[in-house]
Amino acid sequence: MPASSRHLARALACWLLLAIIAILAGALRETFLRPALGEVWAHRLGTVLVSILFLLVIERFVTRLAPPASPAELWVIGALWLVLTVVFEFVFGHFAMGHSWEALVSAYDPRTGQLWWLVLLTLLLAPPLLGRAHAREAGHTPIERHIEFISEEQAASALDWLADLFRDREVRYAAAGGLAARAWGATRPLVDLDFYVHGEDLDRVEADLSPYVVQPLTELANEYWDLSLIRLEYAGVPLELSVGEGARYREAKTGTWHDACPDFDDCPERELLGTHIRVMNREALLEYKRRVDRAVDRADVAMIERSATRS
C-alpha cells in the first residue's frame, strides 16, 4: 500500500478515536460541568479540555507515522478531519441528539461566546504544525522529508541477508550511522543502511556482493567524511559499506578530523528488526554524532540518551 494510502487509513482511524473522545467528553460535560457551571461556561471549559485531549492524540498520531507524512499530506489530513467533524456534528447533533439546525449553527459563531471553533482549528492546524515540530526534532529538513524511507520489512530483509553473509565469511564489521542509532534507541526512519567493514575482509565477500553493487569502491571526500565506500542495493534497500581503515570524519565546531574506524573487537552484538548484528559501541557512536553535529545527529543523540534514561 502506498505511503499516502496508509497515512489516510490511519488518519481515518484516528479521527474515529477523536470522535469517540468528543462524544464521551460531551456526556461528561452535560453530567458534571453543566449543573455546576451553567451551560455557557460548561461548554467553554469542555471545549478547551477536548482541544487539549485532541492535541495529545494528534501528537501521538503524527510522531508514529512511518514513513513520516509530508507537510502537504498533513494539511490534507487536517482538512479531512475538519470536514468530517463538521458533517458529523450536524448529522449526529440533529438526528441523534435532537438539536435544531439553528442551535448547531450558533455553536460556530464566536459572537455567541462559544468556543467550538477552537476544536476545529485544532483539527486543521495540529497535524501540520506538530508534524513540522517532530521533523525538526528528528533532524529532517523539509527536503529530507520527501526522501523515500525504507520500510521496516525491507530493512529487516536486507539486514538478515548481510548479517548472514558477514557471519558466514567471518567479516569484521559494525553497523554505523542511523542504523546503529536505531540499535541504541533512536526511532527515526531509515534512508539507507550504513556499515564499516574491515578492509582486509572485503575480498572474502566480493563475489557475493557483486550482483548488488551500484557503485564500486569509491573515494568520498566532503565536509563531513573522508573515506572509501561501496554502494549496494538489495531488494530496493540502499546499503553503504565504508572501509574502516583510513576513514575520517570532521568535527563541526573545531574543523578537526578524527579517525572514524570503529574498534571492531569492541562492537557489541545487538538485535535489530529481528536480526543480530554488530553495531558501533554506544559511547563511540555518541562521540561521533556529537562531533559531526548535524541536526539529524543531535536528534539521534537526544533519542539515544532518552532511551537509556527510560531503561
TORKOL-4160 file (C-alpha; in steps of 0.2 Angstrom, whole numbers, padded with zeros to 4 digits, m for minus):
311
<pt num="1" X="0000" Y="0000" Z="0000"/>
<pt num="2" X="0007" Y="0017" Z="m0005"/>
<pt num="3" X="0013" Y="0028" Z="0010"/>
<pt num="4" X="m0001" Y="0041" Z="0006"/>
<pt num="5" X="m0014" Y="0027" Z="0007"/>
<pt num="6" X="m0008" Y="0020" Z="0023"/>
<pt num="7" X="m0007" Y="0038" Z="0031"/>
<pt num="8" X="m0025" Y="0041" Z="0025"/>
<pt num="9" X="m0031" Y="0025" Z="0033"/>
<pt num="10" X="m0023" Y="0029" Z="0049"/>
<pt num="11" X="m0030" Y="0046" Z="0049"/>
<pt num="12" X="m0047" Y="0040" Z="0047"/>
<pt num="13" X="m0045" Y="0028" Z="0062"/>
<pt num="14" X="m0038" Y="0042" Z="0072"/>
<pt num="15" X="m0052" Y="0053" Z="0068"/>
<pt num="16" X="m0064" Y="0039" Z="0074"/>
<pt num="17" X="m0055" Y="0039" Z="0090"/>
<pt num="18" X="m0056" Y="0058" Z="0091"/>
<pt num="19" X="m0075" Y="0057" Z="0088"/>
<pt num="20" X="m0077" Y="0045" Z="0102"/>
<pt num="21" X="m0067" Y="0056" Z="0114"/>
<pt num="22" X="m0078" Y="0071" Z="0109"/>
<pt num="23" X="m0094" Y="0061" Z="0112"/>
<pt num="24" X="m0088" Y="0055" Z="0129"/>
<pt num="25" X="m0082" Y="0072" Z="0134"/>
<pt num="26" X="m0099" Y="0079" Z="0129"/>
<pt num="27" X="m0108" Y="0067" Z="0140"/>
<pt num="28" X="m0097" Y="0071" Z="0155"/>
<pt num="29" X="m0099" Y="0090" Z="0152"/>
<pt num="30" X="m0118" Y="0088" Z="0152"/>
<pt num="31" X="m0117" Y="0077" Z="0168"/>
<pt num="32" X="m0105" Y="0086" Z="0179"/>
<pt num="33" X="m0100" Y="0103" Z="0172"/>
<pt num="34" X="m0117" Y="0110" Z="0166"/>
<pt num="35" X="m0126" Y="0108" Z="0183"/>
<pt num="36" X="m0111" Y="0116" Z="0192"/>
<pt num="37" X="m0106" Y="0130" Z="0180"/>
<pt num="38" X="m0121" Y="0133" Z="0169"/>
<pt num="39" X="m0122" Y="0130" Z="0150"/>
<pt num="40" X="m0111" Y="0143" Z="0144"/>
<pt num="41" X="m0096" Y="0140" Z="0155"/>
<pt num="42" X="m0098" Y="0121" Z="0154"/>
<pt num="43" X="m0097" Y="0122" Z="0135"/>
<pt num="44" X="m0082" Y="0133" Z="0136"/>
<pt num="45" X="m0072" Y="0123" Z="0148"/>
<pt num="46" X="m0077" Y="0107" Z="0140"/>
<pt num="47" X="m0071" Y="0114" Z="0123"/>
<pt num="48" X="m0054" Y="0118" Z="0130"/>
<pt num="49" X="m0052" Y="0101" Z="0138"/>
<pt num="50" X="m0057" Y="0092" Z="0122"/>
<pt num="51" X="m0045" Y="0103" Z="0112"/>
<pt num="52" X="m0031" Y="0098" Z="0124"/>
<pt num="53" X="m0036" Y="0079" Z="0123"/>
<pt num="54" X="m0036" Y="0081" Z="0104"/>
<pt num="55" X="m0018" Y="0088" Z="0104"/>
<pt num="56" X="m0012" Y="0074" Z="0114"/>
<pt num="57" X="m0019" Y="0061" Z="0102"/>
<pt num="58" X="m0014" Y="0070" Z="0087"/>
<pt num="59" X="0004" Y="0072" Z="0093"/>
<pt num="60" X="0005" Y="0053" Z="0096"/>
<pt num="61" X="m0003" Y="0050" Z="0079"/>
<pt num="62" X="0009" Y="0062" Z="0069"/>
<pt num="63" X="0025" Y="0055" Z="0078"/>
<pt num="64" X="0021" Y="0037" Z="0075"/>
<pt num="65" X="0018" Y="0039" Z="0056"/>
<pt num="66" X="0031" Y="0029" Z="0047"/>
<pt num="67" X="0037" Y="0034" Z="0034"/>
<pt num="68" X="0033" Y="0052" Z="0040"/>
<pt num="69" X="0020" Y="0061" Z="0031"/>
<pt num="70" X="0025" Y="0076" Z="0020"/>
<pt num="71" X="0018" Y="0093" Z="0025"/>
<pt num="72" X="0006" Y="0093" Z="0011"/>
<pt num="73" X="m0001" Y="0076" Z="0017"/>
<pt num="74" X="m0003" Y="0083" Z="0035"/>
<pt num="75" X="m0013" Y="0098" Z="0028"/>
<pt num="76" X="m0024" Y="0086" Z="0019"/>
<pt num="77" X="m0027" Y="0076" Z="0035"/>
<pt num="78" X="m0031" Y="0091" Z="0045"/>
<pt num="79" X="m0043" Y="0097" Z="0031"/>
<pt num="80" X="m0051" Y="0080" Z="0031"/>
<pt num="81" X="m0053" Y="0079" Z="0050"/>
<pt num="82" X="m0061" Y="0097" Z="0049"/>
<pt num="83" X="m0074" Y="0092" Z="0036"/>
<pt num="84" X="m0078" Y="0075" Z="0044"/>
<pt num="85" X="m0081" Y="0084" Z="0061"/>
<pt num="86" X="m0092" Y="0097" Z="0054"/>
<pt num="87" X="m0103" Y="0084" Z="0045"/>
<pt num="88" X="m0103" Y="0073" Z="0060"/>
<pt num="89" X="m0108" Y="0087" Z="0071"/>
<pt num="90" X="m0123" Y="0092" Z="0061"/>
<pt num="91" X="m0129" Y="0075" Z="0057"/>
<pt num="92" X="m0126" Y="0067" Z="0074"/>
<pt num="93" X="m0131" Y="0083" Z="0083"/>
<pt num="94" X="m0148" Y="0085" Z="0074"/>
<pt num="95" X="m0154" Y="0067" Z="0071"/>
<pt num="96" X="m0146" Y="0058" Z="0086"/>
<pt num="97" X="m0147" Y="0072" Z="0099"/>
<pt num="98" X="m0162" Y="0082" Z="0093"/>
<pt num="99" X="m0153" Y="0099" Z="0092"/>
<pt num="100" X="m0161" Y="0112" Z="0080"/>
<pt num="101" X="m0151" Y="0117" Z="0065"/>
<pt num="102" X="m0151" Y="0135" Z="0071"/>
<pt num="103" X="m0143" Y="0129" Z="0088"/>
<pt num="104" X="m0130" Y="0119" Z="0079"/>
<pt num="105" X="m0125" Y="0134" Z="0068"/>
<pt num="106" X="m0124" Y="0146" Z="0083"/>
<pt num="107" X="m0110" Y="0135" Z="0090"/>
<pt num="108" X="m0099" Y="0141" Z="0076"/>
<pt num="109" X="m0102" Y="0159" Z="0079"/>
<pt num="110" X="m0089" Y="0166" Z="0091"/>
<pt num="111" X="m0101" Y="0181" Z="0095"/>
<pt num="112" X="m0111" Y="0169" Z="0105"/>
<pt num="113" X="m0097" Y="0166" Z="0117"/>
<pt num="114" X="m0095" Y="0148" Z="0112"/>
<pt num="115" X="m0078" Y="0141" Z="0108"/>
<pt num="116" X="m0081" Y="0126" Z="0096"/>
<pt num="117" X="m0071" Y="0135" Z="0083"/>
<pt num="118" X="m0056" Y="0131" Z="0094"/>
<pt num="119" X="m0058" Y="0112" Z="0091"/>
<pt num="120" X="m0060" Y="0115" Z="0073"/>
<pt num="121" X="m0044" Y="0125" Z="0072"/>
<pt num="122" X="m0035" Y="0111" Z="0082"/>
<pt num="123" X="m0040" Y="0098" Z="0070"/>
<pt num="124" X="m0035" Y="0108" Z="0055"/>
<pt num="125" X="m0018" Y="0115" Z="0061"/>
<pt num="126" X="m0012" Y="0102" Z="0074"/>
<pt num="127" X="m0006" Y="0089" Z="0061"/>
<pt num="128" X="0005" Y="0101" Z="0050"/>
<pt num="129" X="0012" Y="0111" Z="0065"/>
<pt num="130" X="0015" Y="0095" Z="0076"/>
<pt num="131" X="0022" Y="0087" Z="0061"/>
<pt num="132" X="0034" Y="0101" Z="0057"/>
<pt num="133" X="0040" Y="0101" Z="0076"/>
<pt num="134" X="0043" Y="0082" Z="0075"/>
<pt num="135" X="0053" Y="0084" Z="0059"/>
<pt num="136" X="0064" Y="0097" Z="0067"/>
<pt num="137" X="0067" Y="0086" Z="0082"/>
<pt num="138" X="0070" Y="0071" Z="0072"/>
<pt num="139" X="0083" Y="0080" Z="0061"/>
<pt num="140" X="0073" Y="0080" Z="0045"/>
<pt num="141" X="0074" Y="0096" Z="0034"/>
<pt num="142" X="0059" Y="0099" Z="0023"/>
<pt num="143" X="0069" Y="0092" Z="0008"/>
<pt num="144" X="0073" Y="0076" Z="0018"/>
<pt num="145" X="0055" Y="0073" Z="0022"/>
<pt num="146" X="0052" Y="0069" Z="0004"/>
<pt num="147" X="0065" Y="0056" Z="0004"/>
<pt num="148" X="0059" Y="0038" Z="0001"/>
<pt num="149" X="0062" Y="0030" Z="0018"/>
<pt num="150" X="0065" Y="0011" Z="0020"/>
<pt num="151" X="0050" Y="0001" Z="0027"/>
<pt num="152" X="0054" Y="m0010" Z="0042"/>
<pt num="153" X="0051" Y="m0026" Z="0031"/>
<pt num="154" X="0063" Y="m0020" Z="0018"/>
<pt num="155" X="0077" Y="m0016" Z="0031"/>
<pt num="156" X="0074" Y="m0032" Z="0040"/>
<pt num="157" X="0076" Y="m0042" Z="0024"/>
<pt num="158" X="0092" Y="m0033" Z="0019"/>
<pt num="159" X="0099" Y="m0034" Z="0037"/>
<pt num="160" X="0096" Y="m0053" Z="0038"/>
<pt num="161" X="0105" Y="m0056" Z="0021"/>
<pt num="162" X="0120" Y="m0045" Z="0025"/>
<pt num="163" X="0122" Y="m0052" Z="0043"/>
<pt num="164" X="0122" Y="m0070" Z="0037"/>
<pt num="165" X="0134" Y="m0066" Z="0023"/>
<pt num="166" X="0146" Y="m0057" Z="0035"/>
<pt num="167" X="0144" Y="m0071" Z="0048"/>
<pt num="168" X="0147" Y="m0085" Z="0035"/>
<pt num="169" X="0163" Y="m0076" Z="0028"/>
<pt num="170" X="0169" Y="m0071" Z="0045"/>
<pt num="171" X="0169" Y="m0052" Z="0040"/>
<pt num="172" X="0173" Y="m0039" Z="0053"/>
<pt num="173" X="0160" Y="m0026" Z="0053"/>
<pt num="174" X="0150" Y="m0014" Z="0063"/>
<pt num="175" X="0133" Y="m0005" Z="0059"/>
<pt num="176" X="0135" Y="0014" Z="0059"/>
<pt num="177" X="0125" Y="0030" Z="0056"/>
<pt num="178" X="0106" Y="0029" Z="0058"/>
<pt num="179" X="0106" Y="0010" Z="0059"/>
<pt num="180" X="0117" Y="0010" Z="0074"/>
<pt num="181" X="0107" Y="0024" Z="0082"/>
<pt num="182" X="0092" Y="0013" Z="0080"/>
<pt num="183" X="0100" Y="m0001" Z="0089"/>
<pt num="184" X="0104" Y="0010" Z="0104"/>
<pt num="185" X="0086" Y="0018" Z="0105"/>
<pt num="186" X="0084" Y="0031" Z="0091"/>
<pt num="187" X="0067" Y="0029" Z="0082"/>
<pt num="188" X="0069" Y="0040" Z="0066"/>
<pt num="189" X="0065" Y="0030" Z="0050"/>
<pt num="190" X="0080" Y="0024" Z="0039"/>
<pt num="191" X="0085" Y="0030" Z="0022"/>
<pt num="192" X="0099" Y="0018" Z="0020"/>
<pt num="193" X="0109" Y="0005" Z="0030"/>
<pt num="194" X="0127" Y="0010" Z="0034"/>
<pt num="195" X="0141" Y="m0001" Z="0039"/>
<pt num="196" X="0160" Y="0000" Z="0042"/>
<pt num="197" X="0169" Y="m0015" Z="0036"/>
<pt num="198" X="0187" Y="m0021" Z="0039"/>
<pt num="199" X="0196" Y="m0018" Z="0023"/>
<pt num="200" X="0206" Y="m0034" Z="0023"/>
<pt num="201" X="0189" Y="m0044" Z="0024"/>
<pt num="202" X="0181" Y="m0036" Z="0008"/>
<pt num="203" X="0189" Y="m0048" Z="m0003"/>
<pt num="204" X="0180" Y="m0063" Z="0005"/>
<pt num="205" X="0163" Y="m0056" Z="0000"/>
<pt num="206" X="0167" Y="m0048" Z="m0016"/>
<pt num="207" X="0159" Y="m0061" Z="m0027"/>
<pt num="208" X="0144" Y="m0062" Z="m0016"/>
<pt num="209" X="0141" Y="m0043" Z="m0016"/>
<pt num="210" X="0145" Y="m0041" Z="m0035"/>
<pt num="211" X="0127" Y="m0043" Z="m0041"/>
<pt num="212" X="0121" Y="m0029" Z="m0030"/>
<pt num="213" X="0134" Y="m0016" Z="m0032"/>
<pt num="214" X="0128" Y="0000" Z="m0039"/>
<pt num="215" X="0144" Y="0010" Z="m0036"/>
<pt num="216" X="0161" Y="0001" Z="m0034"/>
<pt num="217" X="0174" Y="0006" Z="m0021"/>
<pt num="218" X="0175" Y="0025" Z="m0022"/>
<pt num="219" X="0183" Y="0039" Z="m0013"/>
<pt num="220" X="0171" Y="0050" Z="m0004"/>
<pt num="221" X="0178" Y="0067" Z="0002"/>
<pt num="222" X="0167" Y="0081" Z="0008"/>
<pt num="223" X="0164" Y="0092" Z="0023"/>
<pt num="224" X="0159" Y="0078" Z="0034"/>
<pt num="225" X="0169" Y="0062" Z="0029"/>
<pt num="226" X="0185" Y="0057" Z="0020"/>
<pt num="227" X="0183" Y="0038" Z="0016"/>
<pt num="228" X="0181" Y="0024" Z="0004"/>
<pt num="229" X="0165" Y="0015" Z="0001"/>
<pt num="230" X="0155" Y="0003" Z="m0009"/>
<pt num="231" X="0136" Y="0007" Z="m0013"/>
<pt num="232" X="0124" Y="m0008" Z="m0014"/>
<pt num="233" X="0106" Y="m0010" Z="m0017"/>
<pt num="234" X="0097" Y="m0026" Z="m0010"/>
<pt num="235" X="0079" Y="m0029" Z="m0013"/>
<pt num="236" X="0077" Y="m0010" Z="m0015"/>
<pt num="237" X="0087" Y="m0006" Z="0000"/>
<pt num="238" X="0102" Y="0006" Z="m0002"/>
<pt num="239" X="0117" Y="0000" Z="0008"/>
<pt num="240" X="0134" Y="0008" Z="0011"/>
<pt num="241" X="0149" Y="m0002" Z="0016"/>
<pt num="242" X="0164" Y="0010" Z="0021"/>
<pt num="243" X="0181" Y="0004" Z="0023"/>
<pt num="244" X="0186" Y="0007" Z="0041"/>
<pt num="245" X="0205" Y="0009" Z="0039"/>
<pt num="246" X="0209" Y="0027" Z="0035"/>
<pt num="247" X="0191" Y="0033" Z="0036"/>
<pt num="248" X="0190" Y="0050" Z="0044"/>
<pt num="249" X="0176" Y="0062" Z="0049"/>
<pt num="250" X="0177" Y="0081" Z="0053"/>
<pt num="251" X="0171" Y="0089" Z="0069"/>
<pt num="252" X="0159" Y="0103" Z="0065"/>
<pt num="253" X="0164" Y="0115" Z="0079"/>
<pt num="254" X="0183" Y="0114" Z="0078"/>
<pt num="255" X="0186" Y="0108" Z="0060"/>
<pt num="256" X="0197" Y="0094" Z="0067"/>
<pt num="257" X="0197" Y="0077" Z="0058"/>
<pt num="258" X="0195" Y="0062" Z="0068"/>
<pt num="259" X="0198" Y="0043" Z="0065"/>
<pt num="260" X="0181" Y="0035" Z="0060"/>
<pt num="261" X="0186" Y="0017" Z="0060"/>
<pt num="262" X="0177" Y="0008" Z="0075"/>
<pt num="263" X="0186" Y="m0004" Z="0086"/>
<pt num="264" X="0179" Y="m0020" Z="0078"/>
<pt num="265" X="0183" Y="m0030" Z="0094"/>
<pt num="266" X="0173" Y="m0018" Z="0104"/>
<pt num="267" X="0157" Y="m0018" Z="0094"/>
<pt num="268" X="0144" Y="m0027" Z="0103"/>
<pt num="269" X="0130" Y="m0038" Z="0095"/>
<pt num="270" X="0113" Y="m0031" Z="0096"/>
<pt num="271" X="0096" Y="m0037" Z="0090"/>
<pt num="272" X="0088" Y="m0025" Z="0077"/>
<pt num="273" X="0072" Y="m0029" Z="0067"/>
<pt num="274" X="0074" Y="m0047" Z="0071"/>
<pt num="275" X="0092" Y="m0049" Z="0067"/>
<pt num="276" X="0108" Y="m0050" Z="0077"/>
<pt num="277" X="0121" Y="m0038" Z="0070"/>
<pt num="278" X="0136" Y="m0030" Z="0077"/>
<pt num="279" X="0135" Y="m0011" Z="0080"/>
<pt num="280" X="0146" Y="0003" Z="0084"/>
<pt num="281" X="0150" Y="0005" Z="0103"/>
<pt num="282" X="0137" Y="0016" Z="0110"/>
<pt num="283" X="0149" Y="0029" Z="0118"/>
<pt num="284" X="0159" Y="0029" Z="0101"/>
<pt num="285" X="0143" Y="0032" Z="0092"/>
<pt num="286" X="0138" Y="0046" Z="0103"/>
<pt num="287" X="0155" Y="0054" Z="0102"/>
<pt num="288" X="0155" Y="0054" Z="0083"/>
<pt num="289" X="0137" Y="0061" Z="0082"/>
<pt num="290" X="0141" Y="0075" Z="0095"/>
<pt num="291" X="0156" Y="0080" Z="0085"/>
<pt num="292" X="0148" Y="0079" Z="0067"/>
<pt num="293" X="0133" Y="0089" Z="0075"/>
<pt num="294" X="0121" Y="0089" Z="0061"/>
<pt num="295" X="0103" Y="0091" Z="0065"/>
<pt num="296" X="0100" Y="0073" Z="0062"/>
<pt num="297" X="0115" Y="0069" Z="0074"/>
<pt num="298" X="0108" Y="0080" Z="0088"/>
<pt num="299" X="0091" Y="0071" Z="0086"/>
<pt num="300" X="0099" Y="0054" Z="0087"/>
<pt num="301" X="0109" Y="0059" Z="0102"/>
<pt num="302" X="0094" Y="0065" Z="0111"/>
<pt num="303" X="0084" Y="0049" Z="0107"/>
<pt num="304" X="0098" Y="0038" Z="0112"/>
<pt num="305" X="0100" Y="0047" Z="0129"/>
<pt num="306" X="0081" Y="0047" Z="0132"/>
<pt num="307" X="0081" Y="0028" Z="0129"/>
<pt num="308" X="0095" Y="0025" Z="0141"/>
<pt num="309" X="0086" Y="0035" Z="0154"/>
<pt num="310" X="0070" Y="0025" Z="0152"/>
<pt num="311" X="0079" Y="0009" Z="0153"/>
